[in-house]
Amino acid sequence: MKITDKTTYEEALQRLKEIVGALELKEVKIDNLSETVIEAKELVDFCRKKLDKTEEDIKRIIAPEDENE
């Protein structure tokens, strides 16, 4: 899966689940294993960045209310 600006968290997570499933069932050929693991790492990094950004956004949204109390 090529990650682009339009890739959503849900799409990346779904692809990651597919990769994990294939690895668990030993469906990934040894010739493709390195590429598959690299793709999985990129997807994990992408999802982690999305989650971190969302957490920061939520904190920023909530912070002004906390300061007024």
C-alpha positions as CSV (number, residue, x, y, z in Angstrom):
1,M,0.0,0.0,0.0
2,K,1.4,3.3,-1.0
3,I,0.8,5.9,1.7
4,T,-0.3,9.3,0.3
5,D,-1.8,12.5,1.7
6,K,-5.3,10.9,1.1
7,T,-4.6,7.7,3.0
8,T,-6.8,7.4,6.1
9,Y,-6.1,5.9,9.4
10,E,-8.7,3.3,8.8
11,E,-7.2,2.3,5.5
12,A,-3.7,2.0,7.0
13,L,-5.0,0.0,9.9
14,Q,-7.0,-2.4,7.7
15,R,-3.9,-3.0,5.5
16,L,-1.8,-3.6,8.7
17,K,-4.4,-6.2,9.9
18,E,-4.1,-7.9,6.5
19,I,-0.3,-8.1,6.8
20,V,-0.5,-9.4,10.3
21,G,-3.0,-12.0,9.3
22,A,-0.8,-13.1,6.4
23,L,2.2,-13.3,8.6
24,E,0.4,-15.3,11.3
25,L,-0.8,-17.8,8.7
26,K,2.6,-18.0,7.2
27,E,1.2,-16.8,3.8
28,V,4.1,-14.4,3.1
29,K,6.8,-15.9,1.0
30,I,10.4,-15.5,2.2
31,D,11.2,-13.6,-1.0
32,N,8.6,-10.9,0.0
33,L,9.1,-11.0,3.8
34,S,11.5,-8.0,3.9
35,E,9.2,-5.8,1.7
36,T,6.2,-6.9,3.8
37,V,7.8,-6.0,7.1
38,I,9.0,-2.6,5.7
39,E,5.4,-1.9,4.6
40,A,4.1,-2.9,8.0
41,K,6.6,-0.6,9.7
42,E,5.6,2.3,7.5
43,L,2.0,1.7,8.3
44,V,2.6,1.5,12.0
45,D,4.6,4.8,11.8
46,F,1.8,6.4,9.8
47,C,-0.9,5.3,12.3
48,R,1.2,6.4,15.3
49,K,1.7,9.9,13.8
50,K,-2.1,10.2,13.1
51,L,-2.9,9.2,16.7
52,D,-0.3,11.6,18.1
53,K,-1.6,14.5,16.0
54,T,-5.2,13.7,17.0
55,E,-4.2,13.6,20.7
56,E,-2.4,17.0,20.4
57,D,-5.4,18.5,18.6
58,I,-7.8,17.3,21.3
59,K,-5.5,18.6,24.0
60,R,-5.4,22.0,22.3
61,I,-9.2,22.1,21.9
62,I,-9.7,21.2,25.6
63,A,-6.9,23.3,27.1
64,P,-8.7,26.7,26.8
65,E,-11.6,25.3,28.8
66,D,-9.3,24.1,31.5
67,E,-7.6,27.5,31.8
68,N,-11.0,29.2,32.4
69,E,-11.9,27.1,35.4
